[in-house]
């Protein structure tokens, strides 16, 4: 059995907050648990917030804004390594980390104040790793940590949460070479368990009720890896 | 809190089996639970199995096979409404239902015998609905049912389970117009909760240990809808 318990009562996060401590006070963490933390609070604690007032939008940002705030588009362009698709003001971009997502992960909702936007963490694996170490220090528990974000998907409506940072969790479960119940070899079965853990946690997040983290117990996916393991290598990608 | 309990000990499924009864005997089902059932066992119970020996592959199937069994490609082409991408023998196709996935959902792993492949259910919403009604009859519990399948994703490695059939579950949670904790209106926040429920269930499935279903308790997403609600309308799809 797997259980997913929301971490309730976490206050609004500001730059410099000890997010791990604020979670540890409110969560029962035991060895082998996986803590999934929403990117937004990780970014806020790390000060990954941009004030739009300081920005001068480029011509391209103005073109893509299509009547919305061109300064937000300017931030998106600065966070992007490659624009994948646009339908102004919608931009699907590859971030510097290699994630392909709407607005290069730049988000105005749940921002700390008006006229600001929140960026993805600079290095979400490192964010997960720091949270994990600090939680080990605070609780003694050896857990896994996933930093999650809500991504849209081609062809399907709605977002699902995926893992953008990972520490102490095996992101992919590779069944290659294992045999199914009938004895036939399973070929290309690689399961993105870190993304499934992120999606499972999102079920208790509640975007409007401000639950930014959840503890997943009973999922046996401890190990090492990086959220980069979840990125399709360009040469295998049919959708670049 | 949400819990996810695997339904263990379900025997190998054959055409005509009363899948709902085989699950009801092995699961504790209560009102508001969501039962997620892997497509493979639903398809097998419905006899959605094709014997390759009966098939004559077309020229296109031979071309796409790239050395693999062209009869399997023939089945994929027959199940497809539109080919989205190919890199033989890999085919990403839109199924007759509108799902975009590898091999149009045609699968040789976990097939009932060699030289057979398993197709998606003809109408997965109807499959979910029949299971739901039969389970209500057997247990008295008013539950939701999701038929799930493992889909790959552009840009990301590995599969995650998604909902291809839904009954008694609200597939999308639309937060449009709701306000976040800071009072700002959330704009385009639609969460694909049925896909997240499917992904959460997959964490206990175990492709090799033959667990074909899981009971999710504590997720408050009862309602009505169709897995078609999860399909991006063509006119909004940037990735056709």
Interface residues (C-beta under 8 A of the other chain):
Chain A: X1 X2 X3 X4 X5 X6 X12 X85 X87 X90 X92 X94 X99 X100 X108 X109 X110 X111 X112 X113 X114 X150 X153 X154 X155 X156 X157 X158 X159 X160 X161 X162 X171 X172 X173 X175 X178 X179 X180 X181 X182 X184 X186 X187 X189 X190 X191 X192 X193 X195 X196 X197 X199 X200 X202 X203 X204 X207 X208 X209 X210 X219 X229 X230 X231 X232 X237 X238 X239
Chain B: X1 X2 X3 X4 X5 X6 X12 X85 X87 X90 X92 X94 X99 X100 X108 X109 X110 X111 X112 X113 X114 X150 X153 X154 X155 X156 X157 X158 X159 X160 X161 X162 X171 X172 X173 X175 X178 X179 X180 X181 X182 X184 X186 X187 X189 X190 X191 X192 X193 X195 X196 X197 X199 X200 X202 X203 X204 X207 X208 X209 X210 X219 X229 X230 X231 X232 X237 X238 X239
